[in-house]
Amino acid sequence: MTLRVGLIVAFSIVATSGYAQEPVDTDVVARIKEEAFQRSQVLDTLSYLTDIYGPRLTGTPAYYEAAVWAKQRLEGWDLANVHLDPYRDDLRGWEMKSYSVEMIEPRYMNITALPDAWTRGTEGEVTGEPIVVDYTSWEALQELKGTLRGRILLSPEIRAQGRMRQGVFTDEELANAERQTDPNNEGRLDNADLDRSRDRGRGGRGGPGGGDINQFLIEEGVAAVIRGSSKAPGILDANQQRYTLKGDIKPVPHFSISREQHARMLRMLERDTTFTLKLHLNVTFHEDPKYHTNIIAEIPGTDPELKDQLVLVGGHFDSYHSGTGAADNGAGSAVTMEVMRVLMALGVEPRRTIRLVLWGSEEQGHLGSRGYIAKYVADPDTGADLGELSRISVYFNHDNNGHDIRGIHGQGNEAIRPIFERYLEPFHQLGAETVSVENAGGTDHLGFDAVNIPAFEWIQDPQQYFYTQIHSSMDVLDLFSEETLRRNTAIIATFVYHAAMRDEMMPRKNVNGR
């Protein structure tokens, strides 16, 4: 026994003294492991989501077609109440049909590029010599007012990525997370304190007096805006212009190009060598409400007194328009779908209903989960129970990279620690043994946590996620391990099963002394 494991065991004994230890059905866990590891379908599911359907940008036919496929797959596993559940009718979608960026003078160079989502297309091909300007600066743009019609704007610099975790968590980092008493401590494992800057602030509302930079670019007749990717050479970062409501403006075309090609352009201009770019962007905006939908499936509860209570599991189904949306969040979708398949294959009869929900529009501000909460859970203004607030025992969300689960964020809920420590015991040999009080941010569990429903995200090894995968052209299946997908399935299925079987609902946080 290592020193770290010994300390954990000792703490667990102290933490659970005075009441019975949380029961764990080791026979069921063994069967979950066998099904998840030996008869897995998770990689096949993820391949369909990423290779066949590709990026699942919210509000698009691609998202909807992938959702219909997921619904059919869940129905094929004999899950109950499988349906698509719309959450908003005032949103629009955006789809790129074709695009290109090229240097045509003084010599040809094909430019690796990616347009920003929710920008308008060009009117045919645009050619011209770019001018260097900080297009995020209201002051810089005002100096050029009246001179920008038809021009291509080139950003003057690349904002390098900030400090981010990568690789695997060390024993020291995990042990430190276990010792924390402040859920929002600096250095917490969800990477929240680290700089995730990816050259944000590209246009948008922010000029003096409330001026809108994107509106200014439209009025000036700017042809296009180009910036260098903040990712490693050859990898493009993606961006979504935040104009997703029906009736919002449609910003001028924005493109990210590879940082090395952007740097070459700047060096050419520094040496008084001009060049000509040719580009085009063909896009379609969609306004069909059916494209904004969550995906729901259930294993019904069997206990007459508990069957109306819910154990939720899921993650967001949508992705950026770059790569194929594998890490963010195809893996989370495929794994939680597989959790349901595994439990169905075992023929479990949960006391509570287990409900899978795959969310839309997470990338636009958790709109799918927020829409679900406003529809079924709690009034967003008054907090009044709309039916499920008192019935949801717990929500387990799977997002934030899809690599090896090492434990779970307790989200400030100390009462949950001894329960989750027990659920992790069968997975210590796989390196999953950490329960921390720390908060995790940035994804769909937050809306449930805000209305004091126990809602949690997993501690996952960063690997190359923040540097390479997140919102980039390299968010692809090739960077995933099938073994990781299987082990994560087994861990989450174990948590979900036991939450559905325990006598009591999961303890909620003591909010404002109540």
C-alpha positions in Angstrom: 0.0 0.0 0.0 1.4 3.4 -1.0 1.6 6.3 1.4 -1.1 8.1 -0.6 -3.5 5.2 -0.6 -2.9 4.7 3.1 -3.8 8.3 3.8 -6.9 8.0 1.7 -8.0 4.9 3.6 -7.3 6.5 7.0 -9.3 9.6 6.0 -12.2 7.5 4.7 -12.4 5.6 8.0 -12.6 8.9 9.9 -15.0 10.4 7.5 -17.4 7.5 7.7 -17.2 6.8 11.4 -20.6 7.0 13.1 -22.7 5.7 10.3 -22.8 2.7 8.0 -20.4 2.6 5.1 -22.0 3.2 1.7 -22.9 -0.2 0.2 -21.3 -1.2 -3.1 -22.6 -4.2 -5.0 -19.3 -5.8 -6.0 -21.1 -8.5 -8.1 -22.8 -5.9 -10.2 -19.6 -3.9 -10.5 -17.8 -7.0 -11.8 -20.5 -7.5 -14.4 -20.3 -3.8 -15.4 -16.6 -4.2 -15.9 -17.0 -7.3 -18.0 -19.6 -5.8 -20.3 -17.8 -2.5 -20.6 -14.4 -4.0 -21.3 -15.2 -7.2 -23.2 -18.2 -6.3 -25.3 -17.9 -2.6 -25.7 -19.6 -0.7 -28.5 -18.4 2.7 -27.4 -15.7 3.2 -30.1 -18.2 2.2 -32.8 -20.6 4.8 -31.4 -17.9 7.5 -31.3 -16.8 6.7 -34.8 -20.3 7.2 -36.2 -20.7 10.5 -34.3 -17.3 11.8 -35.5 -16.4 10.1 -38.8 -19.8 9.7 -40.3 -21.6 12.8 -39.0 -18.6 14.9 -38.3 -18.8 18.2 -36.3 -22.2 18.7 -34.8 -22.6 22.5 -34.7 -25.8 23.4 -32.9 -28.8 24.3 -35.0 -27.6 22.6 -38.2 -28.8 19.6 -40.3 -25.6 17.8 -39.3 -26.5 18.1 -35.6 -30.1 17.0 -36.2 -29.1 14.0 -38.4 -26.6 12.9 -35.8 -29.3 13.3 -33.1 -31.7 11.2 -35.1 -29.0 8.5 -35.5 -28.3 8.5 -31.7 -32.1 8.3 -31.0 -32.3 5.2 -33.3 -29.3 3.6 -31.7 -30.7 4.1 -28.2 -34.0 2.6 -29.4 -32.1 -0.3 -30.8 -30.8 -1.0 -27.2 -34.5 -1.1 -26.0 -34.2 2.0 -23.9 -37.5 3.6 -22.9 -39.0 7.1 -23.6 -36.4 7.8 -26.3 -37.2 11.1 -27.9 -35.8 14.4 -29.2 -36.8 17.3 -26.9 -36.7 20.8 -28.3 -35.4 23.5 -25.9 -35.6 26.8 -27.8 -37.4 28.2 -30.8 -35.7 31.6 -31.1 -32.2 30.3 -32.2 -30.7 30.0 -35.6 -28.0 27.7 -36.9 -25.1 28.3 -39.3 -23.5 26.0 -41.8 -20.4 26.4 -44.0 -20.9 25.0 -47.6 -17.5 25.9 -49.0 -14.6 28.2 -48.4 -11.0 28.9 -49.4 -8.2 31.3 -48.6 -5.2 31.5 -51.0 -2.2 33.7 -51.8 -2.1 34.3 -55.5 0.6 37.0 -55.8 3.6 37.2 -55.8 3.4 33.4 -55.8 0.8 30.9 -55.0 0.2 29.5 -51.5 -2.8 27.5 -50.4 -3.6 28.8 -46.9 -4.9 26.5 -44.2 -8.0 28.3 -42.9 -11.2 28.0 -40.9 -14.1 30.5 -40.9 -15.7 31.7 -37.7 -19.2 30.3 -37.1 -22.2 32.7 -37.5 -20.4 35.0 -40.0 -21.9 35.9 -43.3 -20.5 34.6 -46.6 -18.7 36.6 -49.2 -20.4 37.8 -52.4 -18.4 35.5 -54.7 -14.6 35.6 -54.6 -12.8 38.5 -52.9 -9.3 39.5 -53.9 -7.1 42.2 -52.5 -3.9 43.2 -50.6 -4.6 42.9 -46.9 -3.9 45.7 -44.4 -2.6 45.1 -40.9 -4.9 46.5 -38.2 -5.9 45.5 -34.7 -9.6 44.9 -35.6 -10.4 44.2 -32.0 -9.5 47.8 -31.1 -12.3 50.4 -31.5 -9.8 53.2 -31.5 -7.7 51.6 -34.2 -10.7 51.1 -36.4 -12.0 54.6 -35.9 -8.8 56.0 -37.3 -9.5 54.1 -40.6 -13.2 55.0 -40.8 -14.2 55.5 -44.4 -11.3 53.7 -45.9 -12.2 50.1 -45.3 -14.7 49.2 -48.0 -13.7 46.0 -49.7 -10.6 45.6 -47.6 -9.2 42.4 -46.0 -8.0 43.1 -42.5 -5.1 41.1 -41.1 -4.4 40.9 -37.4 -1.0 42.3 -36.3 -0.1 39.6 -33.9 -0.9 36.1 -32.6 -1.9 35.8 -29.0 0.0 32.7 -27.8 -1.7 30.1 -25.7 -1.4 30.7 -22.0 -0.2 28.2 -19.4 -2.2 25.0 -19.5 -2.0 21.6 -18.0 -1.1 18.7 -20.2 -0.2 15.0 -19.8 -1.5 13.1 -16.7 -2.1 14.3 -13.2 0.7 13.5 -10.8 0.0 11.8 -7.4 1.0 15.1 -5.8 -1.6 17.1 -7.7 -4.4 14.6 -7.0 -3.5 14.4 -3.3 -3.5 18.2 -3.1 -6.9 18.3 -4.6 -8.2 15.8 -2.0 -6.9 18.0 0.8 -8.6 21.1 -0.4 -11.4 22.7 1.7 -12.1 25.7 -0.7 -14.0 24.6 -3.7 -12.7 27.5 -5.7 -9.0 27.3 -4.6 -6.3 28.5 -7.0 -4.8 25.6 -8.9 -7.8 23.4 -8.9 -7.8 20.5 -11.3 -10.4 21.8 -13.7 -7.8 24.2 -15.2 -10.0 27.2 -14.4 -7.1 29.3 -13.0 -5.0 28.8 -16.0 -5.0 31.0 -19.1 -7.1 29.5 -21.8 -6.8 32.5 -24.1 -7.3 31.7 -27.7 -7.2 35.2 -29.2 -10.7 35.9 -27.9 -12.3 39.3 -28.4 -12.5 39.1 -32.1 -15.1 41.8 -32.7 -18.2 42.0 -30.7 -19.8 44.5 -28.4 -17.1 46.6 -26.8 -16.6 50.0 -28.3 -16.9 53.2 -26.3 -20.4 54.2 -25.7 -21.6 50.6 -26.4 -20.4 50.6 -30.0 -20.4 47.2 -31.7 -17.2 46.4 -33.6 -18.9 43.8 -35.8 -21.6 46.3 -36.7 -19.0 48.9 -37.6 -17.2 46.4 -39.8 -20.4 45.7 -41.6 -21.2 49.4 -42.1 -17.7 50.1 -43.4 -18.1 47.3 -45.9 -15.0 45.3 -44.8 -14.6 42.2 -47.0 -13.1 39.8 -44.5 -11.0 39.6 -41.3 -8.0 37.2 -40.9 -6.2 36.2 -37.8 -3.4 33.7 -36.9 -4.3 30.6 -35.0 -3.2 30.5 -31.3 -2.7 26.8 -31.6 0.5 24.9 -32.5 1.7 25.1 -36.1 -0.7 23.4 -38.5 -3.6 23.4 -36.0 -6.5 25.9 -36.4 -8.4 27.3 -33.5 -12.1 27.8 -34.0 -14.3 30.6 -32.9 -18.1 31.2 -32.8 -19.3 34.8 -33.2 -21.9 35.2 -30.5 -24.8 36.2 -32.8 -27.0 33.1 -32.7 -30.5 34.5 -32.1 -32.9 34.9 -35.0 -32.6 38.5 -36.1 -29.0 39.0 -34.9 -26.6 40.7 -37.2 -24.5 38.6 -39.5 -20.8 39.6 -39.0 -18.4 39.9 -41.9 -16.4 36.8 -42.7 -13.7 36.0 -40.1 -11.0 33.4 -40.7 -8.4 31.7 -38.6 -5.3 30.7 -40.5 -2.3 28.6 -39.5 0.1 30.6 -37.3 3.1 29.9 -39.5 1.4 31.2 -42.6 0.2 34.2 -40.7 3.7 34.9 -39.5 5.1 34.6 -43.0 2.6 37.2 -44.2 3.6 39.6 -41.5 7.3 39.1 -42.3 6.6 39.8 -45.9 5.0 43.1 -45.1 7.8 44.0 -42.8 10.1 43.7 -45.8 7.9 45.8 -48.0 6.7 42.9 -50.0 3.0 43.1 -50.8 0.9 40.1 -51.6 -2.6 39.4 -52.9 -5.1 37.1 -51.3 -8.1 35.5 -52.9 -10.9 34.1 -50.7 -14.5 33.0 -50.6 -17.0 31.8 -48.0 -20.4 30.2 -48.8 -22.6 29.7 -45.8 -26.2 29.0 -45.0 -28.2 30.2 -41.9 -30.9 27.8 -40.6 -33.9 28.8 -38.5 -35.8 25.4 -38.1 -36.5 25.0 -34.4 -36.2 21.2 -34.7 -32.5 21.5 -35.1 -32.3 22.8 -31.5 -33.0 19.6 -29.5 -31.8 17.5 -26.6 -31.8 13.7 -26.8 -33.5 11.8 -24.0 -33.6 8.1 -23.1 -34.5 6.1 -19.9 -34.2 2.9 -18.0 -37.4 3.1 -15.9 -37.3 2.7 -12.1 -39.0 -0.3 -10.5 -39.4 0.7 -6.9 -43.0 1.8 -6.3 -41.8 4.5 -3.9 -38.7 5.7 -5.8 -39.4 5.1 -9.5 -40.4 8.8 -10.1 -37.0 10.0 -8.7 -34.3 10.5 -11.4 -30.7 9.8 -11.7 -29.4 11.9 -14.7 -26.3 11.1 -16.8 -25.2 12.8 -19.9 -23.1 15.5 -21.6 -23.4 17.9 -24.5 -23.9 16.5 -28.0 -23.0 19.6 -30.0 -19.5 20.6 -31.0 -17.6 23.3 -32.7 -17.4 23.2 -36.5 -13.8 22.3 -36.5 -12.3 18.8 -36.4 -15.0 16.2 -35.8 -16.0 17.1 -32.2 -14.4 13.9 -30.8 -13.0 15.2 -27.4 -15.6 18.0 -27.1 -17.9 16.2 -26.7 -18.3 13.2 -28.8 -16.5 11.1 -26.3 -18.8 12.2 -23.5 -21.8 11.5 -25.6 -20.6 8.1 -26.7 -19.5 7.0 -23.2 -22.8 8.0 -21.6 -24.8 6.3 -24.3 -22.6 3.2 -23.7 -23.4 3.5 -19.9 -27.0 3.0 -20.8 -26.3 0.1 -23.1 -24.2 -1.7 -20.5 -26.9 -1.3 -17.8 -29.5 -2.5 -20.3 -27.4 -5.5 -21.3 -27.0 -6.5 -17.6 -30.8 -6.4 -17.2 -30.5 -4.2 -14.1 -33.8 -3.1 -12.4 -32.9 0.3 -10.9 -35.1 1.5 -8.1 -35.0 5.1 -9.5 -35.4 6.0 -13.2 -32.0 6.5 -14.9 -32.3 9.2 -17.6 -29.7 9.9 -20.2 -29.8 13.5 -21.6 -27.5 14.7 -24.4 -27.6 18.4 -24.6 -27.6 20.8 -27.5 -26.1 24.3 -27.6 -23.6 23.8 -24.7 -21.0 25.8 -26.8 -23.4 28.8 -26.9 -23.7 29.0 -23.1 -25.4 25.7 -22.0 -28.6 26.6 -23.7 -29.8 23.0 -24.0 -29.4 22.2 -20.3 -30.7 25.6 -19.3 -33.7 25.1 -21.5 -34.4 21.7 -19.9 -34.1 23.2 -16.4 -36.5 26.0 -17.3 -38.9 23.6 -18.9 -38.9 20.8 -16.3 -36.9 21.6 -13.2 -37.1 25.1 -11.7 -38.3 28.5 -12.7 -35.1 30.5 -13.5 -36.4 33.6 -11.8 -38.2 32.3 -8.7 -36.6 28.9 -8.3 -40.0 27.4 -8.0 -40.2 23.6 -8.5 -41.5 22.8 -12.0 -41.8 19.1 -11.3 -38.2 17.7 -11.2 -36.4 19.9 -8.8 -37.3 17.7 -5.8 -37.2 14.5 -7.9 -33.6 14.6 -9.3 -31.3 12.8 -7.0 -28.1 13.5 -8.9 -26.7 14.5 -12.3 -23.4 13.0 -13.6 -22.0 15.1 -16.5 -19.3 13.9 -18.8 -17.4 16.6 -20.7 -14.1 18.4 -20.4 -11.9 16.2 -22.6 -12.9 12.5 -22.4 -9.5 11.2 -21.3 -8.9 8.9 -18.3 -11.2 9.6 -15.4 -9.0 9.9 -12.2 -11.8 10.8 -9.8 -14.7 13.3 -9.4 -15.1 17.0 -8.5 -17.3 17.2 -5.4 -18.6 20.7 -6.4 -18.4 22.0 -2.8 -20.5 19.1 -1.4 -18.5 17.6 1.4 -21.4 15.2 2.3 -20.8 13.4 -1.0 -17.2 12.5 -0.3 -17.6 9.2 1.6 -20.2 8.0 -0.9 -18.1 8.7 -3.9 -15.0 7.3 -2.3 -16.8 4.0 -1.9 -18.0 4.0 -5.6 -14.4 4.6 -6.7 -12.9 1.7 -4.7 -13.3 -0.9 -7.5 -11.3 1.4 -9.8 -8.3 2.2 -7.7 -6.2 -0.2 -9.7 -7.1 1.8 -12.8 -5.8 5.0 -11.2 -9.3 6.5 -10.4 -9.4 7.2 -6.7 -9.6 10.9 -6.1 -12.6 12.7 -4.6 -12.1 16.4 -4.2 -14.4 19.1 -2.9 -13.2 21.3 -5.8 -15.6 22.9 -8.3 -15.5 22.1 -11.9 -16.7 24.8 -14.3 -17.6 25.4 -17.9 -20.2 22.8 -18.7 -23.8 21.6 -18.3 -23.8 20.5 -14.7 -23.6 24.1 -13.6 -27.3 24.8 -14.2 -28.3 22.0 -12.0 -25.8 22.9 -9.3 -27.2 26.5 -9.4 -30.6 25.2 -8.2 -28.8 22.9 -5.6 -29.2 19.6 -7.3 -26.1 17.5 -6.7 -24.4 17.7 -10.1 -20.8 16.6 -10.8 -18.1 16.5 -13.4 -15.2 14.0 -13.6 -11.5 14.6 -12.9 -9.8 13.7 -16.1 -6.2 13.7 -17.2 -5.6 16.7 -19.4 -3.4 14.9 -21.9 -3.2 17.1 -25.0 -6.7 18.4 -24.7 -6.1 22.1 -23.9 -3.1 22.6 -26.1 -4.3 20.6 -29.1 -7.9 19.4 -29.1 -10.3 21.9 -27.6 -12.2 23.8 -30.2 -9.6 23.1 -32.9 -9.1 21.3 -36.2 -7.4 18.5 -34.3 -10.4 17.5 -32.2 -10.6 14.2 -33.9 -11.0 10.5 -33.1 -7.4 9.6 -33.8 -6.3 11.1 -30.5 -8.4 8.8 -28.4 -7.7 5.5 -26.8 -10.5 2.8 -26.9 -9.2 1.6 -23.5 -10.0 5.0 -22.0 -13.5 5.0 -23.4 -14.1 1.6 -21.9 -12.7 2.4 -18.4 -14.7 5.6 -18.3 -17.9 3.8 -19.2 -17.3 1.3 -16.4 -16.7 4.0 -13.8 -19.7 6.1 -14.8 -22.0 3.1 -15.0 -21.0 2.1 -11.5 -21.8 5.5 -10.1 -25.1 5.7 -12.0 -26.2 2.2 -10.9 -25.5 2.7 -7.2 -27.1 6.2 -7.2 -30.2 4.6 -8.6 -30.2 1.8 -6.0 -29.4 3.6 -2.7 -32.1 4.1 -0.1 -31.8 7.9 0.0 -31.4 10.6 -2.6 -27.9 12.0 -2.9 -27.2 14.7 -0.2 -27.6 18.3 -1.3 -25.4 21.1 -0.2 -26.3 23.1 2.9 -27.2 26.4 1.2 -27.5 29.5 3.3 -27.7 27.4 6.5 -30.7 25.4 5.4 
